[in-house]
Every structure is written in C-alpha cells, then in structure tokens.
C-alpha cells in the first residue's frame, strides 16, 4: 500500500484518539529538506520567460523597451540552459517536484541530457531570432506583441523539454501553440489568416488526440509521472491496450512534427508570417513533436516502439523523400524551406525507428543540427529576399555580387542542410546510415541518401539561380540600416554550424550519452524516485 495513503488512513482511524495538536509525519508525501539552489535551474528558464513576458505586456505601450528587456532575458535563458547542460552532463538527471510534494503526487520537472541539449539549442535560436527581430519586426508588430509572444513561446518550448509529467507536456504544448498563433497572425494580413487557419486546425486536432492518449494513460496506470509510467509499463503488457495507446501517440506527435501523411499543413502556413517567425517555427515547433515522440516511444513504451518500428521506418522514408521532392518543386524560397524542414523530420523519425543507442543518438544529434540549420536557412532566405527584392527564384539573381558574405553563409547552410561535409549535417547522417545498415535496413539507408541527393540538387539550384546567375531585373540598393541586427544572428548560427562540423566530438558524445539515458531510463527514474518512491 502506498505509504502516504497508509498514513492518511491511520490518521483517519485514530482521529478521535489523537489530539489535534499532535505532529503529523509528512515525510512520506513531501520533501522535508530545503531545495538545493542548483535544483532551481530546471524551472528557472520557464519562470524567467513567463515573468518577462508579463512585464512586456505591462509596458506594451512603450514598445521601445521591448527589445531592451527581451534580448537580455534571452541571453540569461541561454546561460541558464548552458549551466543546466553542464550539471546534467556531470551529475546525471535531476528532478524538482512542484509544491515540495514527492512524486508521483506532485508535478515533476526532470532535466536529462536530451531535454537539456534541446532546450539549449532552442535558446540559442530564440536569441538569434530576437536580435534579428529588432529590424525585421516593425512598430506595429511589436505593438501587437512580437516579443511577449516570443518569450511565452520559449516558456512553452523549454517547459516541454524539461517536464517529467506527461499531462504537463500537453500543457506546455498548449502554451507554445497559443503563442505561435499570435506570432503567425502578427501582421493581420489575409495570407497570414489563411495560413493560421490551416496551422490551427491540424495542430488542434493533434492536440486533441494527444489529450485523449493522456486520458488513456491515466486510466491504465493511475499516474501521469513519466518515470512512474516507465517503471510500471512491463506490469501492464498483456493486460492493457498499450499498442493502441502507442499508435495514438504516434499519430498525435506525427501531426505536431509534420510527418507523412499529415505534413501538408506546414508548407501551407510557414511561408505566411514574417521571416523571423518562420525561422522560429522551422527551427523549433516540429522538434518539440519529435522530442515528444522520442520521449514516449523510446523511454515509456520501448517494446511497442520495437513492434511498430517498421511502420515508423516507412513513415520516416516517405516523410524525408516527399519533403525533399516538395522542396525541389518550389520556386518560392519560403515554401522550399518548409519542405526542407519536413525532410529533416523524416531523418529524425528514422532514428526512432532504428532504435537502440546508435539510432536514437543519431535522431538527437540530427534534432540539434536541424534546430540551428533550419533557423539559419529561413534567416538567410529573409536576407536574400531583402537584397534581391523577391522571394521567387524566377526573379532573383546576382546576390553573389551584391552580398558576398550572404553568399558565403548560403554555401555553408546549404551544405549543412544537405548533409555534406565538412559542416554539422554530415555527422548525424553518417550515424543514421550506419545504424540502419547495422540492422539490415538497407532500404531506409537508401531513402536517407536519396533525400540528401534531392536536397543537394534543390539547394544547388537555389545557389545557381539566386546567387550565381546575373541579376535579371534591376533593383534598388537595399538600405544598410540595421545591418548589424540582421547579420549578427545569422553569422552566429553559421559559426555554430561550422564549429560543430569541424569539431563534432562533443555533440556526438553528448548525443550518445543522452540516447543511452533514454534507452535505459534507470538513472532518470532514480532521479525522480531516489528511495524507491510510492509502490
């Protein structure tokens, strides 16, 4: 019997005999020792983002203050998440439970290496987007809440990566979705409303399926704590419909991640907002979906993942190939980037399908790479359109002469997005290819290579037409105003791509350790239930 429930029963039984002033032993249900200062790191990022978002709402009429508040806040977010990664890498996963309640009674936040790494990468691109937005977002956009929505979006994204409670994961999904709706319609243009409608319908449907699955989890396990579910799952196999539950989670997260066959909403909506918003969406939102897929299927339901691995592999192959073909068919750079995001999601799902430490580490490393590269790709497209005066490959040209450094950045980003050496996209592709061949899935390896080849052709075509080809139509020389705010974040992301392409040891090692913790969650469970917890 649960010790907390037993203590409650004993107190109720002896209520007439025990004086009301008698001390009550709460140690079975509550943390009695003071919380260590370092443990606050796991909730500090969300607390900071929500607090600063509220402050920006209070000064919404003083829009000149928004950048001065938001940018230092995003810098602090990156520093916190860097410290979080360092602590988890050194000491292993750690947990903090709300209200000092012991799990599974309280809502837990658990930082492990996978969640912490993805949170850090997300903080970096949010900082880049915040700086870029100083010039990309006009006064009207700031008045309508660009920076408050950005900070609340980061609260939702970071909370999803660090929560240890599956219902709380749903809640953080809702936080980031509400914020993303605001960012998507920031200009209140007809095209944005149309894109937001498609985005909203599919995401709300996915959210509804997710909530239904969470309800089934609680009905089966009687708990929503993910560590508690992971250690109980074996006891319910054969007596509970865990396969049906897993299939429902896969469908819900496939919608969130824009995987085949529910991927059509992404290229229909991501090209409509301001380019800095598209960069945030392309870098972050789909990665939360594949993160949730990895967390649930690899850590909570590994047996069901193994049984559904062939289905996941088919979804992965179709997602990456169709995404690459869709990108090749586009002449609008923003739509092309949307399909490139979809192709990357296919590679990540391939790692989940392969399973084991090699496959999952490849998926984690590819997620980190994709967060940085897809954000950089959208920012690059924004600069190309600003200089060339168009989003279309039919009219762009001469960018190599007009902006040599943008052409150099395009060379790096295109190579990385296609998985070509010597940049960051090479290493996750190699890991995934080897992992697929090791299990005999040669056709999945072929799909990865075919997708990479098509993306190489697509991005090579963009470089030849938009950068190398002479300008077709004369255009005015773009203003140099705000060049630092636009070029600095893009240059920073390119530097990360180059650095981790040339020195891959650290990200590869951390991704392997993160995958090992996810595949064997004993350390994760021990951080939540250090003394065995509730039986």
Order of alpha helices (4+ residues) and beta strands (2+ residues): alpha-alpha-alpha-beta-beta-alpha-alpha-alpha-alpha-alpha-alpha-alpha-alpha-alpha-alpha-alpha-alpha-alpha-alpha-alpha-alpha-alpha-alpha-alpha-alpha-alpha
